[in-house]
Amino acid sequence: MTLQRTAVFELLKNMGPMSTSEIAALFPGVKHGALRTAVYRLRVDGRIVVVGKTYDDNAVYGVSKAPDAEKPRSARRTKKRIPRVNSVWALGALA
């Protein structure tokens, strides 16, 4: 079964914001990769945007002209930075 981008766009326009797993449940027999490609192409065209995140950090897509929702900060950036040292002798100064 082929998936048309217009079908995904009309679904989001009529039903409201949905995640990819919710969209996939409404299109049985469609491969998940084909669905992700259709959603990606609609995002590139500017027809749909990310309006939020689910509890497991999956994107929720919706029809809007607004920019994407704010993305959460990376866990790598929020960790305490380890200072860089140029020799093992400098490690003693950090202790």
N, C-alpha and C positions, 0 to 999 in steps of 0.2 A: 504494500500500500504506500503510495506516495503522499507526502505531507505538503500541503500548499501553505505558503506564508500568509496568504490572505485568510485562510481558515483559522490560523492561530491569532491573527490580528482581530478578526471578528469575534472570536471567543473571548479575548481579553476585553474588547470594547463592550460586549454584552454582559459578561459575567463579572467583570471587575478584576482586581489584582489576583494573581495566582502564581504559585511556584511551578517549576518545571515538572515536579512529580505529580502535581494536581492536573496539569495540562496533559501529561502522558496518560493519566488514568482515563481521560475522556477520548483518547485516540488509541484504542487497542490495536495491536499489530504494528504500530509504528516504532521503529528503533529509536532508542534514546539519543543516539548521535544525530539522527535526522532532525529531531526536535530541537536539540541544542543549536544546530546549524540554522534552522529557521528563526529561532529566537535571536541568535547573534546577528543575522542579516537584518532583522527588523530593528535591532538596536543601532546598527550602523546607519540605517536609513533615517534614524531619529523618530521612528514612529512609536516605539515603546521605550520605557525607562525602568530602572530598578527603583521601586518605591519603598522597599524595606528588606528586612532579613527575617528568616524563620528562626526557630529556636536552635537549629543546628547549623546556622550561618549559610543557608541556601538563599539565593536571591528570590525576591518576589517581584514579578514583572507586572506592569500596568501601562495603560495608554495615557500619555501625558506629554505636554510640551516642556515641562519643567526639567531641570537637570537631574541626574541620578541622586539618590539618597546618599548621605554622608557615609563613607566607608569606615569601618572600625580600624583603629590603629593596629599595626603589626605587633605581634607578640615579641618579635625580635627587637623592635625599637623600644618596647617598654621595659625590657630587662635591664638590670643594672649593668652599666658598661664596665668591663674589666680594663683597667688602664694598660696601655702598651708600654713595655719597657724594652730598652735596647741592650741590656746585658743581665746576667744572673746576679750581679752585684747590686743592681738597682732594686731587685726584689726584696732585699733586706730593708731598704728604706720604706717600702710599702707596708711592712709588717708592724 
